[in-house]
């Protein structure tokens, strides 16, 4: 099914990510609708022409009009939302999400979903350290990665539709991972890095540290400005992979610490050379 035949797109949850999706799809000519319990978010999005229609009521008729639905809610409530609202969704609609953890969500949604609907998971690897639709910006998708996360229950048609969504939104690269592969990878590239940033900020209470820092510290701690509600959910829902990555990281830090303690200059330089080589892959 091509996107040209799916002009009515409903976004559930009009925060930063939902708003950014809405901006991109509206700019491309899609009829974008949105649901959000925050009335002010809906009114703002309509006033700014981010969406054409919106509602803050639970039993909105917009659910019946949508050809496709993008769920941009916290991961802990996605299953509950689907369970409570699927009876109002148009037959044949494709449903996707933006959540940062998949195994605890995808299989449960697919298990309870009506047979005439299809849920195909995705994860936009993009974001900003601000919140709300008022800070949304579809430019965050440029040069970013988009991951499609199918299971054996997904049809080829739905997978292609979800891949095309990533391309339509303007992501640099579209990849496919299983839910387990996704959660293992995200524990390292996203959740661990946020843990490190938080630890850097909470591990030192020296006054006026902001007056002495350079770009390196600011770059490392950019993501420490964190949404505690969402990220605590992500950490706990992906606990085992994250704890494993934290163990690996602590082991590596202890090894570097030992090299410094023992004045092992060549071994320390070799670590740095390896780091430089691996980081250079991101410069292409």
C-alpha positions as CSV (number, residue, x, y, z in Angstrom):
1,X,0.0,0.0,0.0
2,X,1.5,3.3,-1.0
3,X,1.4,6.4,1.1
4,X,-0.5,8.2,-1.7
5,X,-3.5,6.1,-0.7
6,X,-3.2,6.9,3.0
7,X,-3.9,10.6,3.2
8,X,-5.6,10.6,6.5
9,X,-3.0,10.2,9.2
10,X,-3.8,10.3,12.9
11,X,-1.2,11.0,15.5
12,X,-1.9,10.0,19.1
13,X,0.1,12.1,21.5
14,X,1.1,15.5,20.4
15,X,4.3,16.1,22.2
16,X,7.8,16.8,20.7
17,X,7.9,13.6,18.5
18,X,4.2,13.5,17.6
19,X,4.4,17.2,16.7
20,X,7.5,16.7,14.6
21,X,5.8,13.9,12.7
22,X,2.8,16.1,12.2
23,X,4.8,19.0,10.9
24,X,6.6,16.8,8.3
25,X,3.4,15.1,7.1
26,X,1.4,18.3,6.9
27,X,4.2,20.0,4.9
28,X,4.0,17.1,2.5
29,X,0.3,17.4,1.9
30,X,-1.2,14.7,4.2
31,X,-4.4,15.3,6.1
32,X,-3.0,15.2,9.6
33,X,-5.2,14.7,12.6
34,X,-4.2,14.4,16.3
35,X,-5.5,13.3,19.6
36,X,-4.0,14.6,22.9
37,X,-5.5,14.9,26.3
38,X,-4.0,18.4,26.6
39,X,-6.5,20.8,25.0
40,X,-3.9,23.6,24.7
41,X,-1.6,21.4,22.6
42,X,-4.3,20.6,20.1
43,X,-5.4,24.3,19.9
44,X,-1.7,25.4,19.4
45,X,-1.1,22.8,16.7
46,X,-4.3,23.8,14.8
47,X,-3.4,27.5,15.1
48,X,0.1,26.9,13.8
49,X,-1.2,24.7,11.0
50,X,0.7,21.7,12.3
51,X,-2.5,19.7,12.1
52,X,-5.8,20.2,10.3
53,X,-8.0,18.5,12.9
54,X,-7.5,17.6,16.6
55,X,-9.4,16.4,19.6
56,X,-8.8,16.0,23.3
57,X,-11.8,13.7,24.0
58,X,-11.3,10.0,24.5
59,X,-14.2,8.9,22.2
60,X,-13.2,11.1,19.2
61,X,-14.6,10.3,15.8
62,X,-11.1,11.0,14.3
63,X,-10.2,7.3,15.1
64,X,-12.8,6.2,12.5
65,X,-11.4,8.4,9.8
66,X,-7.7,7.5,10.0
67,X,-6.1,5.4,7.3
68,X,-3.0,5.1,9.5
69,X,-2.2,5.8,13.1
70,X,1.1,6.9,14.7
71,X,1.1,6.3,18.5
72,X,3.5,8.8,20.1
73,X,2.8,8.0,23.8
74,X,5.0,6.8,26.6
75,X,5.7,3.1,26.2
76,X,4.0,2.1,29.4
77,X,0.6,3.2,28.2
78,X,0.7,2.1,24.5
79,X,-0.8,-1.3,25.1
80,X,-3.6,0.1,27.3
81,X,-4.4,2.7,24.7
82,X,-4.7,0.1,21.9
83,X,-6.8,-2.1,24.1
84,X,-9.3,0.7,24.9
85,X,-9.5,2.3,21.5
86,X,-9.1,-0.4,18.8
87,X,-12.8,-1.0,18.4
88,X,-13.2,2.5,17.0
89,X,-10.3,2.2,14.4
90,X,-11.2,1.8,10.7
91,X,-10.8,-1.7,9.3
92,X,-7.5,-2.2,7.4
93,X,-5.6,0.7,9.1
94,X,-1.9,0.4,9.8
95,X,-0.7,1.4,13.2
96,X,2.9,2.2,14.2
97,X,4.6,3.8,17.2
98,X,7.7,5.8,18.2
99,X,8.6,4.1,21.5
100,X,12.2,3.5,22.6
101,X,11.6,0.0,23.8
102,X,10.0,-2.8,21.8
103,X,9.9,-6.3,23.4
104,X,7.6,-5.3,26.3
105,X,5.3,-3.5,23.9
106,X,5.1,-5.0,20.4
107,X,4.1,-8.6,21.2
108,X,1.4,-7.5,23.7
109,X,-0.1,-5.1,21.2
110,X,-0.1,-7.7,18.4
111,X,-1.6,-10.3,20.7
112,X,-4.7,-8.1,21.6
113,X,-5.1,-6.4,18.3
114,X,-8.1,-7.0,16.0
115,X,-7.3,-9.3,13.0
116,X,-8.3,-6.6,10.5
117,X,-5.7,-4.1,11.9
118,X,-1.9,-4.4,11.8
119,X,0.7,-3.0,14.2
120,X,4.2,-2.5,12.8
121,X,6.6,-1.0,15.3
122,X,9.2,1.7,14.5
123,X,11.7,3.9,16.4
124,X,12.8,7.3,15.1
125,X,16.3,7.8,16.4
126,X,15.9,11.5,16.8
127,X,14.9,14.0,19.4
128,X,15.7,17.2,21.3
129,X,16.3,18.2,24.9
130,X,13.0,20.1,25.0
131,X,9.4,18.9,25.2
132,X,6.0,19.6,23.8
133,X,4.5,20.3,20.4
134,X,5.5,23.9,20.7
135,X,9.2,22.7,20.4
136,X,8.5,20.2,17.6
137,X,10.7,20.5,14.5
138,X,10.8,18.0,11.6
139,X,14.4,19.0,10.8
140,X,15.4,16.6,13.6
141,X,14.8,13.8,11.2
142,X,17.5,14.9,8.8
143,X,20.7,12.9,9.1
144,X,18.9,10.7,11.7
145,X,18.3,6.9,11.7
146,X,14.9,5.2,11.6
147,X,14.4,1.6,12.7
148,X,11.5,-0.6,11.6
149,X,10.9,-3.4,14.1
150,X,8.7,-6.2,12.6
151,X,7.7,-9.6,14.0
152,X,6.6,-12.8,12.3
153,X,3.0,-11.5,12.5
154,X,3.7,-8.5,10.2
155,X,2.9,-8.7,6.5
156,X,5.4,-7.6,3.9
157,X,2.9,-4.8,2.9
158,X,3.0,-3.3,6.4
159,X,6.8,-3.5,6.6
160,X,7.2,-1.7,3.3
161,X,4.6,0.9,4.5
162,X,6.6,1.5,7.6
163,X,9.9,1.8,5.7
164,X,8.3,4.3,3.4
165,X,7.1,6.3,6.3
166,X,10.7,6.7,7.5
167,X,11.7,7.8,4.0
168,X,8.7,10.2,3.7
169,X,9.6,11.8,7.0
170,X,13.2,12.5,5.7
171,X,15.3,10.1,7.7
172,X,18.8,9.5,6.4
173,X,18.8,5.7,6.9
174,X,16.1,3.2,7.4
175,X,17.0,-0.2,9.0
176,X,15.2,-3.3,10.2
177,X,15.8,-5.1,13.5
178,X,13.9,-7.7,15.5
179,X,12.4,-6.5,18.8
180,X,15.2,-8.2,20.7
181,X,17.9,-6.8,18.4
182,X,16.4,-3.4,18.8
183,X,16.3,-3.5,22.6
184,X,19.8,-4.9,22.9
185,X,21.2,-2.2,20.6
186,X,19.2,0.7,22.2
187,X,20.4,-0.3,25.6
188,X,23.9,0.6,24.4
189,X,23.5,3.5,22.0
190,X,20.8,5.4,23.8
191,X,19.9,4.3,27.3
192,X,23.5,3.8,28.5
193,X,24.5,7.1,27.1
194,X,21.7,8.8,29.0
195,X,22.7,7.0,32.2
196,X,26.3,8.3,31.8
197,X,25.1,11.8,31.2
198,X,22.9,11.7,34.3
199,X,25.8,10.3,36.4
200,X,28.2,13.1,35.2
201,X,25.7,15.7,36.4
202,X,24.7,14.0,39.6
203,X,28.2,12.8,40.6
204,X,29.6,16.3,41.2
205,X,28.0,19.1,43.3
206,X,30.8,21.6,43.0
207,X,29.5,25.1,42.8
208,X,30.0,27.2,39.7
209,X,31.1,24.2,37.6
210,X,29.3,25.8,34.7
211,X,31.8,28.7,34.7
212,X,34.7,26.3,34.1
213,X,33.5,23.8,31.6
214,X,34.4,23.6,27.9
215,X,32.7,22.1,24.8
216,X,33.6,18.5,25.7
217,X,31.7,18.6,29.0
218,X,28.7,20.4,27.4
219,X,28.6,17.9,24.5
220,X,28.8,14.9,26.9
221,X,26.0,16.2,29.1
222,X,23.7,17.6,26.5
223,X,21.2,14.7,27.0
224,X,21.3,15.1,30.8
225,X,18.5,17.5,30.4
226,X,16.1,14.6,30.6
227,X,12.4,13.8,30.8
228,X,12.4,11.7,34.0
229,X,9.0,10.2,33.4
230,X,9.7,8.8,30.0
231,X,13.3,7.8,30.6
232,X,12.7,6.0,33.9
233,X,10.0,4.0,32.1
234,X,12.5,3.1,29.3
235,X,15.3,2.1,31.7
236,X,13.0,-0.2,33.7
237,X,11.2,-1.7,30.8
238,X,14.5,-2.6,29.2
239,X,16.2,-3.4,32.5
240,X,18.2,-6.6,31.6
241,X,19.9,-5.4,28.4
242,X,20.6,-2.0,30.0
243,X,22.2,-3.5,33.2
244,X,24.3,-5.8,31.0
245,X,25.6,-2.7,29.0
246,X,26.3,-0.9,32.2
247,X,28.4,-3.8,33.5
248,X,30.4,-3.8,30.2
249,X,30.9,-0.1,30.5
250,X,32.0,-0.2,34.2
251,X,34.4,-3.0,33.3
252,X,35.9,-0.9,30.5
253,X,36.2,2.2,32.8
254,X,37.9,0.0,35.4
255,X,40.4,-1.2,32.8
256,X,41.3,2.3,31.7
257,X,41.5,3.3,35.4
258,X,44.0,0.5,36.0
259,X,46.1,1.6,33.0
260,X,46.3,5.1,34.5
261,X,47.1,3.8,38.0
262,X,49.9,1.7,36.7
263,X,51.3,4.3,34.3
264,X,50.9,2.0,31.2
265,X,51.3,4.6,28.6
266,X,51.4,2.5,25.5
267,X,48.3,0.5,26.5
268,X,46.5,3.7,27.3
269,X,47.5,5.1,23.9
270,X,46.2,1.9,22.2
271,X,42.8,2.4,23.8
272,X,42.7,6.0,22.4
273,X,43.8,4.8,19.0
274,X,41.0,2.2,19.0
275,X,38.5,4.8,20.1
276,X,39.6,7.2,17.3
277,X,39.2,4.5,14.7
278,X,35.8,3.5,15.8
279,X,34.6,7.1,16.2
280,X,35.7,7.9,12.7
281,X,33.0,5.7,11.3
282,X,30.5,8.4,12.3
283,X,32.3,11.0,10.3
284,X,31.4,9.5,6.9
